[in-house]
Amino acid sequence: MATIAIVASCDTKYHEVRFVEAAVRKAGHIPLIIDISVGRDSSIKSDISKQYILEQGGYNWTEVRDFTKSKAIDAMSESVSKVLPKLCADGKVDGAFGMGGLQNTVMCSAAFRALPLGFPKIIVSTIACGYRYFDLVVGDKDITVVPSVVDFAGLNPVSEVVLNNAISAIIGMVEHGGGKINTQGRFLIGTTLMGITNDSVMAAADKLINDGREVMSFHSTGIGGRVMEQMIADGHIKAVMDLTLHEMTAEYFGELGYSRGANNRLCAAAKAGIPMLVVPGGIDFICLDKHDLFEDHEKRGFVWHNSELTHTQLYESEILDITRTICKRLNKAAGKVSVVLPMGGLRTLSYPGETFHKPETIKKMKEIFENELKPEISFKCVDLNFMDAAFPKIIYDEMSRLLGKED
């Protein structure tokens, strides 16, 4: 028998809360109703009241009910983000189920993102569709999101079947899933890749895997690098083969582009003092939506990644600025660091005659690495392109050297 937290606004979603509560009981589990309403008085009794939740966040209902709507939502989001993780840590809940429109989704998401990876969590939301970025809903956690199709304003044949399916999913999770990440005793190596570096990164990773090592890959398009940095900070990842630093281009342009959201790349591993092998793969372009192109994109040059996104070239000065940032961050590293620079190109389409062939720029990158990296950091240049068949062996050898007896 499991306890499933039902997180919703009991002032407006009371029909749906009662429906979910009954379904959880029918399945032989215990519902725990958590009221996150910030409007009028709640229409049904909850197991954990909004007053209690707000108190845990340092607020009280008397003051919050006089807040503007946005300020009240912020207060509840902050407060429930303290209550739900504590219930999880104390073993008092085994899964979390949220539902609602934008307001409820924002508050549920704030709390669910504070829960561990692997903990069962589902949100049925009216905003899980259309032209919306899912970062608002899932952040960097494994939240299952189900479109409600219709609005939540009383039950109807559509909302009933959607809720039934979602309830069945959370019940299946708590009964058969629910495994939290357990990395104890395992030496995980994190690596970064995207389409423009995939083949070489995977070839190098496969060589390490064939040696019996464990490699965890992250897609370097915003969320991937952010998750990897957090897992390093949390102690799950013990070494990093950071071969695709493309997310640093989005940070450079002030959170612009498809790969935004992973600021402060390289910093977690540097602070943790774990072995780091770094290649500046993919720092020579920014991935832009066709509606957000630079005014000078024709001058810069670009290729279409698909019908919606371009790979737009960076100017040499911009690439060199990012190179200097790489040096500054690596110079703070407390552990062993090695940088490898493929002189022939940093990604696909970087061979002679192709769009991203920049040999003179890479020569200047070499000078910066040589002059600005601290002496303790190993720096190697190889007369290869990132995508050459021989490059993965270079990476494998260097990573093996760095690891030594670390594991």
C-alpha positions as CSV (number, residue, x, y, z in Angstrom):
1,M,0.0,0.0,0.0
2,A,1.5,3.3,-1.1
3,T,0.7,6.9,-0.3
4,I,0.1,9.2,-3.3
5,A,0.2,12.9,-2.8
6,I,-2.6,14.7,-4.7
7,V,-1.3,18.3,-5.2
8,A,-3.9,20.7,-6.4
9,S,-6.0,23.8,-5.6
10,C,-8.9,22.7,-3.5
11,D,-10.8,25.9,-4.1
12,T,-11.2,25.3,-7.9
13,K,-10.2,21.8,-8.7
14,Y,-12.3,20.0,-6.0
15,H,-14.3,17.9,-8.5
16,E,-11.1,16.5,-10.0
17,V,-9.4,16.1,-6.6
18,R,-12.3,14.0,-5.4
19,F,-12.2,11.9,-8.6
20,V,-8.5,11.2,-8.2
21,E,-8.8,10.5,-4.5
22,A,-11.5,7.9,-5.1
23,A,-9.5,6.2,-7.8
24,V,-6.4,6.0,-5.6
25,R,-8.5,4.4,-2.8
26,K,-10.1,2.0,-5.2
27,A,-6.6,0.8,-6.3
28,G,-5.8,0.0,-2.7
29,H,-3.6,3.0,-2.0
30,I,-3.7,6.0,0.3
31,P,-4.4,9.5,-1.1
32,L,-2.9,12.5,0.6
33,I,-4.5,15.7,-0.5
34,I,-2.2,18.7,-0.5
35,D,-4.0,22.0,-1.0
36,I,-2.0,24.7,-2.9
37,S,-4.9,27.1,-3.5
38,V,-4.2,30.8,-3.2
39,G,-7.7,32.1,-4.0
40,R,-10.9,31.8,-2.1
41,D,-11.5,29.4,0.8
42,S,-11.1,25.8,-0.2
43,S,-14.2,23.8,-1.1
44,I,-13.1,20.5,0.3
45,K,-11.0,19.4,3.3
46,S,-7.4,18.6,2.6
47,D,-5.0,16.4,4.5
48,I,-2.3,19.2,4.4
49,S,-3.8,22.7,4.4
50,K,-2.6,25.7,2.5
51,Q,-2.2,27.5,5.8
52,Y,0.2,24.8,7.0
53,I,2.1,24.8,3.7
54,L,2.6,28.6,3.7
55,E,3.8,28.5,7.4
56,Q,6.5,26.2,6.4
57,G,7.6,28.7,3.8
58,G,7.6,31.6,6.3
59,Y,4.3,33.0,5.3
60,N,0.8,33.1,6.7
61,W,-2.5,32.9,4.9
62,T,-3.8,36.2,6.3
63,E,-1.0,38.1,4.5
64,V,-0.9,35.9,1.4
65,R,-4.6,36.3,0.6
66,D,-3.9,40.0,0.2
67,F,-1.0,39.5,-2.2
68,T,-1.3,40.0,-5.9
69,K,-2.0,36.8,-7.7
70,S,1.5,36.4,-9.0
71,K,3.1,37.1,-5.7
72,A,0.7,34.6,-4.0
73,I,1.7,32.0,-6.5
74,D,5.3,32.6,-5.8
75,A,4.8,32.3,-2.1
76,M,2.9,29.0,-2.5
77,S,5.5,27.7,-5.0
78,E,8.3,28.4,-2.5
79,S,6.4,26.9,0.4
80,V,5.2,23.7,-1.2
81,S,8.7,23.1,-2.6
82,K,9.8,22.7,1.0
83,V,6.9,20.6,2.2
84,L,6.7,17.9,-0.5
85,P,10.4,17.1,-0.6
86,K,10.4,16.7,3.2
87,L,7.4,14.3,3.0
88,C,9.4,12.4,0.4
89,A,12.6,12.3,2.4
90,D,10.7,11.2,5.5
91,G,9.2,8.3,3.5
92,K,5.6,9.6,4.0
93,V,4.7,9.7,0.3
94,D,5.6,7.3,-2.6
95,G,4.4,9.3,-5.5
96,A,3.1,12.8,-6.5
97,F,0.1,13.6,-8.7
98,G,-0.7,17.2,-9.8
99,M,-3.2,18.7,-12.1
100,G,-4.5,22.1,-13.2
101,G,-4.0,25.0,-15.5
102,L,-1.1,27.4,-15.7
103,Q,-1.3,28.5,-12.1
104,N,-1.5,24.9,-10.7
105,T,1.1,23.7,-13.1
106,V,3.6,26.3,-12.0
107,M,3.1,25.5,-8.3
108,C,3.1,21.7,-8.8
109,S,6.2,21.9,-11.0
110,A,8.1,23.9,-8.5
111,A,7.5,21.2,-5.8
112,F,8.0,18.3,-8.2
113,R,11.3,19.6,-9.5
114,A,12.5,19.5,-5.9
115,L,11.9,15.8,-5.7
116,P,14.6,13.2,-6.6
117,L,15.1,11.7,-10.0
118,G,13.2,8.4,-10.1
119,F,10.5,9.4,-7.7
120,P,7.1,8.9,-9.4
121,K,5.6,12.3,-10.4
122,I,2.9,13.2,-12.9
123,I,1.2,16.5,-13.8
124,V,-2.0,16.6,-15.9
125,S,-1.9,20.1,-17.3
126,T,-3.9,22.3,-19.6
127,I,-0.7,23.9,-20.9
128,A,1.0,20.6,-21.9
129,C,0.4,21.4,-25.6
130,G,0.8,24.1,-28.2
131,Y,3.8,26.3,-28.7
132,R,5.2,26.1,-25.2
133,Y,8.6,25.3,-23.8
134,F,8.5,22.3,-21.4
135,D,11.2,23.8,-19.2
136,L,8.4,25.6,-17.4
137,V,6.8,22.3,-16.5
138,V,9.6,19.8,-16.1
139,G,12.8,21.8,-15.6
140,D,15.6,19.2,-15.2
141,K,13.6,16.5,-13.6
142,D,11.7,13.4,-14.9
143,I,8.2,14.7,-14.5
144,T,5.7,12.9,-16.6
145,V,3.3,15.5,-18.2
146,V,-0.1,14.6,-19.6
147,P,-2.2,17.1,-21.6
148,S,-5.6,17.5,-20.1
149,V,-7.1,18.2,-23.6
150,V,-10.1,20.0,-21.9
151,D,-10.0,22.6,-19.1
152,F,-10.5,21.6,-15.5
153,A,-13.9,23.1,-14.6
154,G,-15.8,20.0,-13.5
155,L,-15.7,16.5,-14.7
156,N,-16.7,15.4,-18.2
157,P,-16.2,12.3,-20.4
158,V,-12.8,13.7,-21.7
159,S,-11.4,14.8,-18.3
160,E,-12.5,11.5,-16.7
161,V,-10.7,9.3,-19.2
162,V,-7.5,11.5,-19.2
163,L,-7.4,11.5,-15.4
164,N,-8.1,7.8,-15.3
165,N,-5.2,7.1,-17.6
166,A,-2.9,9.4,-15.6
167,I,-3.9,7.8,-12.3
168,S,-3.3,4.4,-13.7
169,A,0.2,5.6,-14.7
170,I,1.1,6.9,-11.2
171,I,-0.2,3.7,-9.6
172,G,1.9,1.7,-12.0
173,M,4.9,3.8,-11.0
174,V,4.5,3.4,-7.3
175,E,3.8,-0.3,-7.6
176,H,6.5,-1.3,-10.1
177,G,8.8,1.7,-10.3
178,G,9.8,4.4,-7.9
179,G,13.5,3.5,-7.9
180,K,15.7,6.4,-6.8
181,I,19.1,6.9,-8.3
182,N,21.7,4.8,-6.5
183,T,25.2,5.4,-7.5
184,Q,26.9,4.2,-4.4
185,G,29.9,2.1,-5.3
186,R,29.7,3.0,-9.0
187,F,32.2,5.1,-10.8
188,L,30.2,7.1,-13.4
189,I,31.8,9.1,-16.1
190,G,29.7,11.9,-17.6
191,T,30.1,12.9,-21.2
192,T,28.5,15.5,-23.5
193,L,27.5,15.2,-27.1
194,M,25.0,16.4,-29.7
195,G,24.4,15.5,-33.4
196,I,27.5,17.5,-34.6
197,T,29.8,15.5,-32.3
198,N,27.9,12.3,-31.7
199,D,29.9,9.7,-33.6
200,S,33.3,10.5,-32.2
201,V,32.0,10.9,-28.6
202,M,30.1,7.6,-28.8
203,A,33.1,5.9,-30.3
204,A,35.3,7.1,-27.4
205,A,32.6,6.2,-24.8
206,D,32.3,2.7,-26.3
207,K,36.0,2.1,-25.8
208,L,35.7,3.0,-22.2
209,I,32.6,0.8,-21.8
210,N,34.5,-2.0,-23.3
211,D,37.1,-1.6,-20.5
212,G,34.2,-2.1,-18.0
213,R,33.7,1.5,-17.2
214,E,30.3,3.2,-17.0
215,V,29.6,6.3,-19.2
216,M,26.5,8.5,-18.9
217,S,25.8,10.8,-21.9
218,F,24.2,14.2,-21.8
219,H,22.7,16.0,-24.8
220,S,24.5,19.4,-24.9
221,T,21.4,21.5,-25.8
222,G,20.5,23.3,-22.6
223,I,19.0,20.7,-20.3
224,G,21.8,18.1,-20.8
225,G,24.7,20.2,-19.5
226,R,22.6,21.6,-16.7
227,V,21.6,18.1,-15.5
228,M,25.2,16.8,-15.7
229,E,26.5,19.8,-13.7
230,Q,23.9,19.1,-11.0
231,M,24.7,15.4,-10.9
232,I,28.4,16.2,-10.5
233,A,27.5,18.6,-7.7
234,D,25.4,15.9,-6.1
235,G,28.3,13.5,-6.2
236,H,26.8,11.0,-8.7
237,I,29.4,11.6,-11.4
238,K,33.0,10.9,-10.5
239,A,34.8,12.0,-13.7
240,V,33.8,13.9,-16.8
241,M,34.7,13.7,-20.5
242,D,33.2,17.0,-21.5
243,L,33.6,17.0,-25.2
244,T,30.7,19.3,-26.4
245,L,30.7,22.8,-24.9
246,H,28.1,24.2,-27.3
247,E,25.8,25.4,-24.5
248,M,28.5,28.0,-23.6
249,T,27.5,29.9,-26.8
250,A,24.0,30.4,-25.6
251,E,25.3,31.7,-22.3
252,Y,27.7,34.0,-24.1
253,F,24.9,35.7,-25.9
254,G,22.8,36.1,-22.8
255,E,20.6,33.1,-22.7
256,L,19.9,33.1,-26.4
257,G,19.3,30.2,-28.7
258,Y,18.0,26.7,-28.6
259,S,20.7,25.5,-26.2
260,R,20.2,28.0,-23.5
261,G,19.7,27.1,-19.9
262,A,23.0,25.5,-18.9
263,N,25.0,28.4,-17.5
264,N,28.3,28.0,-15.6
265,R,29.3,24.9,-17.6
266,L,32.6,23.3,-16.3
267,C,32.2,24.8,-12.9
268,A,30.7,21.9,-11.0
269,A,33.5,19.5,-12.0
270,A,36.2,22.1,-11.3
271,K,34.8,22.7,-7.8
272,A,34.4,19.0,-7.1
273,G,38.0,18.2,-8.1
274,I,37.0,15.2,-10.2
275,P,39.1,14.3,-13.3
276,M,38.2,16.4,-16.3
277,L,38.9,15.8,-20.0
278,V,37.7,18.8,-22.0
279,V,37.4,19.4,-25.7
280,P,35.8,22.7,-27.0
281,G,33.5,20.9,-29.3
282,G,30.7,23.0,-30.9
283,I,31.7,26.4,-29.6
284,D,31.9,27.8,-33.1
285,F,28.1,28.2,-33.7
286,I,24.8,29.2,-32.1
287,C,21.6,27.3,-32.7
288,L,18.9,29.8,-33.5
289,D,15.2,29.5,-34.3
290,K,14.3,30.8,-37.7
291,H,12.3,33.7,-36.0
292,D,15.3,34.8,-33.9
293,L,18.1,35.1,-36.4
294,F,20.7,37.8,-36.0
295,E,20.4,40.8,-38.3
296,D,23.8,39.9,-39.8
297,H,23.1,36.1,-40.1
298,E,23.7,36.3,-43.9
299,K,27.1,37.8,-43.2
300,R,27.9,35.3,-40.5
301,G,26.9,32.3,-42.6
302,F,24.7,29.5,-41.4
303,V,23.3,26.1,-42.3
304,W,19.8,24.8,-41.7
305,H,19.7,22.1,-39.0
306,N,16.1,21.4,-39.8
307,S,13.1,23.5,-41.1
308,E,13.0,25.5,-37.8
309,L,16.6,25.8,-36.6
310,T,19.8,27.2,-38.0
311,H,23.4,26.6,-37.0
312,T,24.7,30.2,-37.3
313,Q,28.4,30.8,-37.3
314,L,30.2,32.8,-34.6
315,Y,32.7,35.4,-35.4
316,E,36.3,34.7,-34.5
317,S,36.3,37.2,-31.7
318,E,33.3,35.5,-30.1
319,I,34.9,32.0,-30.3
320,L,38.0,33.4,-28.7
321,D,36.0,35.1,-25.9
322,I,34.4,31.7,-25.1
323,T,37.8,30.1,-25.2
324,R,39.1,32.5,-22.6
325,T,36.0,31.7,-20.4
326,I,36.9,28.0,-20.7
327,C,40.4,28.8,-19.4
328,K,39.1,30.9,-16.5
329,R,36.8,28.2,-15.3
330,L,39.3,25.3,-15.7
331,N,41.9,27.3,-13.9
332,K,39.7,27.0,-10.8
333,A,39.7,23.2,-10.9
334,A,40.8,21.4,-7.8
335,G,41.6,18.1,-9.6
336,K,43.3,16.8,-12.7
337,V,42.4,18.4,-15.9
338,S,43.3,17.8,-19.6
339,V,42.4,19.8,-22.6
340,V,42.6,18.4,-26.1
341,L,42.2,20.6,-29.2
342,P,41.5,19.1,-32.6
343,M,43.2,21.5,-35.0
344,G,41.2,20.3,-38.0
345,G,37.8,21.3,-36.7
346,L,35.4,21.3,-33.8
347,R,32.3,19.5,-35.2
348,T,30.8,18.1,-38.4
349,L,30.9,20.3,-41.5
350,S,34.3,21.6,-40.5
351,Y,36.5,20.0,-43.2
352,P,38.1,22.2,-45.9
353,G,35.5,23.8,-48.1
354,E,32.7,23.3,-45.5
355,T,30.9,26.0,-43.5
356,F,32.6,25.6,-40.2
357,H,36.2,25.1,-41.4
358,K,38.1,27.6,-39.3
359,P,41.8,26.6,-39.2
360,E,43.1,30.2,-38.4
361,T,40.7,30.6,-35.6
362,I,41.6,27.3,-34.0
363,K,45.3,28.4,-34.2
364,K,44.4,31.4,-32.1
365,M,42.5,29.2,-29.7
366,K,45.6,27.2,-29.3
367,E,47.6,30.3,-28.4
368,I,45.0,31.2,-25.7
369,F,45.0,27.8,-24.2
370,E,48.8,27.7,-24.1
371,N,49.1,31.2,-22.6
372,E,46.1,31.3,-20.2
373,L,45.7,27.7,-18.8
374,K,47.5,27.2,-15.5
375,P,50.6,25.0,-15.8
376,E,49.0,22.2,-13.9
377,I,46.5,21.6,-16.7
378,S,47.6,19.3,-19.5
379,F,47.1,20.8,-22.9
380,K,47.4,18.8,-26.1
381,C,46.9,19.7,-29.8
382,V,46.2,17.0,-32.4
383,D,46.3,17.4,-36.2
384,L,42.9,15.9,-36.5
385,N,39.3,16.9,-37.0
386,F,36.9,16.1,-34.2
387,M,35.1,13.8,-36.6
388,D,38.1,11.9,-37.9
389,A,38.1,8.2,-37.2
390,A,41.3,8.5,-35.2
391,F,40.1,11.1,-32.8
392,P,38.1,8.9,-30.4
393,K,41.2,6.8,-29.7
394,I,43.0,10.1,-28.7
395,I,40.2,10.9,-26.3
396,Y,40.0,7.3,-25.0
397,D,43.8,7.3,-24.3
398,E,43.8,10.6,-22.6
399,M,40.7,9.8,-20.4
400,S,42.3,6.5,-19.4
401,R,45.5,8.3,-18.5
402,L,43.5,10.8,-16.4
403,L,41.5,8.2,-14.6
404,G,44.5,6.0,-13.6
405,K,43.4,4.4,-10.4
406,E,40.6,6.9,-9.6
407,D,38.0,4.2,-9.6
